[in-house]
Amino acid sequence: MNKKVDKNNGVLLNEDIRLSEVRCIGEEAVQHGIISSREALGLAREEGLDLVLISPNAKPPVCKIMDYGKFKYQQEKKRKEAKKKQKVIELKEIKLSVKIAQNDINYKVKHSIEFLEAGKHVKFRVFLRGREIGDPQAGVAVLKRVFEMVKEIGDMDKSPQPEGRYVNMTVIPKKAKAK
């Protein structure tokens, strides 16, 4: 039998289950009914398995007879498998200003095209300084100029919108280019 309490999950096992009566479920979903926790522990020991408190808030609490080590291993395996199938989206941020020169825009667009071709999302951000905050449309105009330069490679996910001191726009790679 395994250790008494699983430290990570706070799951009660075996002797740590100190309840007067529990609903006991066997390993193959066999219902043992409502019995004392000592009887349930005896049944688990006969089968060489663990008694695990599954639902402590139920009336009466529910315990299951299982191989807890094997159960934990399978849960971890499922978690790792799900993590493998998960797609991580990388977001690159490119900062611009309202008074940016055309050659600086060309340089930053060149880098953003490299990111988009690599399948990464790109967030363009125009920082508004001083009196520029009063006219966020100037930032929107800069982002529209930038988008015209990258529209063959990417699609606009989020149109240029003022957010506080910034005007943000997100561009994602086109489907055919990403693959």
Secondary structure, 3 states (H helix, E strand, C coil): CCCCEECCCCEEEHHHCCCCEEEEECCCCCEEEEEEHHHHHHHHHHHCCEEEEEECCCCCCEEEEECHHHHHHHHHHHHHHHHHHCCCCCEEEEEEECCCCHHHHHHHHHHHHHHHHCCCEEEEEEECCHHHHHCCHHHHHHHHHHHHHHCCCEEEEEEEEEECCEEEEEEEECHHHHC
